[in-house]
Amino acid sequence: MQQTLDRIFLEASTKRMEQLLARIRDCVGKLAPDEIWARGHENENAIGNLVLHLNGNVRQWIVSGVGGAPDTRARDAEFAARGGMETADLLGRLESTVREAIAALGNVTAERLAQHVTIQKYDVTVLEAIFHVVEHFSQHTGQIIFATKMLTGEDLGFYKHLKAAAHAEKTP
């Protein structure tokens, strides 16, 4: 049976958020608490701030905007935080929110994707809201990966399957 475009989009969005969450978990797991909250300058965001920001964004746009839960986001607090949170709690918040978002996406129908919602004063379709979140999640995950590489000096191995030797073995 052929999948419909709405299911392909929703499943791809879910898979991508899960993949990005796993990468954030890997990165944060390599860092000490002071590194998670380190800022080079006052106008920069620490990795901890980015995790809080992603949590707020996913909750506001998908859990609330798409899923209908109350919007309780305090966006400025995401950037004002300077630590004081255990690493497990920081990751736990994001993991819980992503699970809620995935559950909300599971209830979205093809018709619902075309419906308009207002989120952060933006009039968008549900499809646009979901696309925004996945794109936003990807952008900040890239920042977290970059900062982790800068702090650890490690190759995080997310693309080790693409190295020439591994690729050559699979290509005739």
Residue pairs with C-beta under 8 A, 6 or more apart in sequence:
3 11
4 110
5 110
6 108
6 109
6 110
6 113
9 113
9 127
9 130
10 105
10 106
10 108
10 130
13 105
13 130
13 131
13 133
13 134
14 102
14 105
14 106
16 134
16 137
16 138
17 58
17 98
17 101
17 102
17 133
17 134
17 137
18 98
18 102
20 137
20 138
20 141
21 94
21 95
21 98
23 141
23 144
23 145
23 156
23 158
24 51
24 54
24 91
24 94
24 141
24 144
25 91
25 95
26 156
27 47
27 144
27 145
27 147
27 148
27 156
28 36
28 47
28 51
28 87
28 90
28 91
28 144
28 148
29 87
30 148
30 152
30 154
30 156
31 47
31 148
31 151
31 152
33 83
33 86
33 87
34 83
35 47
35 151
36 46
36 47
36 48
36 83
36 87
36 90
37 46
37 47
37 48
37 49
37 81
37 82
37 83
38 46
38 47
38 151
39 45
39 46
45 53
45 79
45 143
46 82
47 144
47 147
47 148
48 81
48 83
48 85
48 90
49 78
49 79
49 81
50 140
50 143
50 144
51 90
51 91
51 93
51 94
51 144
52 77
52 78
52 79
52 81
52 90
52 93
53 75
53 78
53 79
53 140
54 94
54 136
54 137
54 140
54 141
55 78
55 93
55 94
55 97
56 73
56 74
56 75
56 78
57 133
57 136
57 137
58 94
58 97
58 98
58 101
58 133
58 137
59 69
59 71
59 72
59 73
59 97
59 100
59 101
60 71
60 73
60 75
60 119
60 120
61 119
61 120
61 129
61 130
61 132
61 133
62 100
62 101
62 104
62 105
62 129
62 130
62 133
63 69
63 97
63 100
63 101
63 104
64 70
64 71
64 72
64 73
64 119
65 71
65 117
65 118
65 119
65 129
66 104
66 105
66 108
66 117
66 126
66 129
66 130
67 100
67 101
67 103
67 104
67 107
68 104
69 100
69 104
101 133
105 130
108 126
108 130
112 126
113 125
113 126
113 127
113 130
114 125
114 126
114 127
115 125
115 126
116 123
116 124
116 125
116 126
117 123
117 124
117 125
117 126
117 129
118 124
119 129
124 132
145 156
145 158
148 154
148 156
149 155
149 156
160 166
161 167
